[in-house]
């Protein structure tokens, strides 16, 4: 806005004619007006804004399609260009809680992620425990932060020679399961919880679940470091009879390997992938508005359609219907909350001297 020199002189003369109290009142009004103008000149007044997204590897193909749609939508609504800086990697779970927190702080802290889309709610919980995400993050977004979802699939040898039909078959003496370590692998955590829940969510007692899971793990020759190492041992080295993995991963693999043999158990766990705004970073960058808008966009039909193309079960019920996507039905679908929630899972299942350590020690003895 242009202001003439004459106008400035006129204002100055008015200042001089005011009494002390009136002058202070005039000055206060001016300061408030200046602050209001400054607030209007925030993120929306900038020609472009940068948003840093950290996610797990499989989501890259979906984000490649989703992000341009969001960028165009934001440009039309706010006349502003959004530039995404992205980082993708494998599971963020580490050997112990201390190392996990340090690794997650490095990802979300040093890279200063504005938004994280991760494989495990436990990963977001750890970032929150590190002080980067405010508590109650899951209550500030739709569906408690779950933006992409899968279930567990059981892969067998061609033709299923061992006739494996359910979770219960994995405890048979003649069946060997290949697995990664739940202390270092995301899919291994989901597998452990799926095995446990297959008992407790169908009427069994915790003692029965403990015995069943122990029977499965005591026949595992060596726990792999991560999912890739377990998959290589199964597919490339021909070890084991069974591999448990994500349904969406198998769907993608089957497009290139149509002879892959797998089934989806009718009793299954909801493998929930959360998204969250990293509060400390968006407040530092002044990107909260665009970050929250992007998170909300991930739940929209255009975004969920892209996740569905990768084999995810959409969290938007209209997408699967509209796209004609067919997934094997699940009779009993449970989630982490049914098993006590992630705080309990972290302390009772995965911590030192927890349930998995007990099973592992009993299997080794």
Secondary structure, 3 states (H helix, E strand, C coil): CCCCHHHHHHHHHHHHHCCHHHHHHHHHHHHHHHHHHHHHCCHHHCCEEEEEEEEEHHHHHHHHHHHHHHHHHHHHHHCCEEEEEEEEECCCCCCCHHHHHHHHHHHHHHCCCCEEECCCHHHHHHHHHCCCCCCCHHHCCHHHHEEEEECEEEEECCCCCCCCCCHHHHHCCCCCEECECCCCCHHHHHHHHHHHHHHHCCCCCHHHHHHHHHHHHCCCCCCECCHHHHHHHHHCCCCCCEEEEEHHHHHHHHHHCCCCEEECCCEEECEEEEEEECHHHHHHHCCHHHHHHHHHHCCCHHHHHHHHHCCCCCCCHHHHHHHCCCCCCCCEEECHHHHCCHHHHHHHHHCCCCHHHHHHHHHHC
